Amino acid sequence: MKIAILYIGTGRYTVFWKDFYKSCEKFFAKGIEKQYFFFTDSKENFKNNGNLTIVPIENYGWPLIACHRYKILNIIKDKLKDFDCTFFFNGNMEFIKKVSLDELLPTEEEGGIIAPLHSVNKRHSKDELPFERNPESQAYVPYGTDHKYYHSGLLGGLIPQFLEMLETCEKMTDIDISNNIIPKVHDESIFNKYILNRKYKEISNNYIFPPDGKPFWKFFPVKIIQRDKCKLKYGGHAYLRGQTDKKITVLSYIIDRILKK
């Protein structure tokens, strides 16, 4: 069994890479061969080394860097054919407990791909979920659709099904962008439309736990978290995305925390 681990870190998002790599090596699929593919535009000292392959990419800027996620991952589609399965992890994710391969790996009968539940399902009705509602978009999901909403921060599955997903989602995204449409939640909107009428293995959001849920980790079997991109030490969300060169201040951080409560 060989696993390909896919990770995108452009611009200032490279700050998350080392902790992600260490935690994945420590907790995920112990004893199984893993090869990491780190897609980055960084000029830092990131080099091919052992189980790490650096894949140079262009930084499209926000929000296109998110929209083009499938195009970016598709760069290595030929290399992925040498693996049994693959998983993509969002830049701010970190393992905090042991995760076996069986926990995430879908079967052929399950559709060969995974779909992690989003925490918004617990807080909103079906028509309040953040699906793309523009009928001109390839990601369009009409009101009244009885379907859960899923994360795209954790993607994965068996190679043939994963490659099919990448190709289809890339084409959907290209059509939208050519029509000057940016889906509401970018690559996530595309993913949610893609799986609408397909089989998939549903994954609990304990494998992509929200950053504002930290006080409650001890009450749930949380295994993979999203680190808080709004933290002072990271400079704030807009700073990480390159939307500003100014880091957040202590005061703005406190105000942001208050407003989110």
ABEGO torsion letter per residue (X at the ends): XBBBBBBBBBEAAAAAAAAAAAAAAAABGBGBBBBBBBBBABABBBBBBEABBBBBBBBAEOAAAAAAAAAAAAAAAAAAAABABBBBBBAABBBABBBBAAAABBBAAAGGBBBBBBAAAAABBAAABABBABAABAABBBBGBBBBBBBAABBEEBAAAAAAAAAAAAAAAAAAAAAGBBBAAEAAAAAAAAAAABBBBBBBAAABBBAAAAAAAAABBBABBBBBAABAAAGEAAAAAGABABBBBAAAAAAAAAAAX
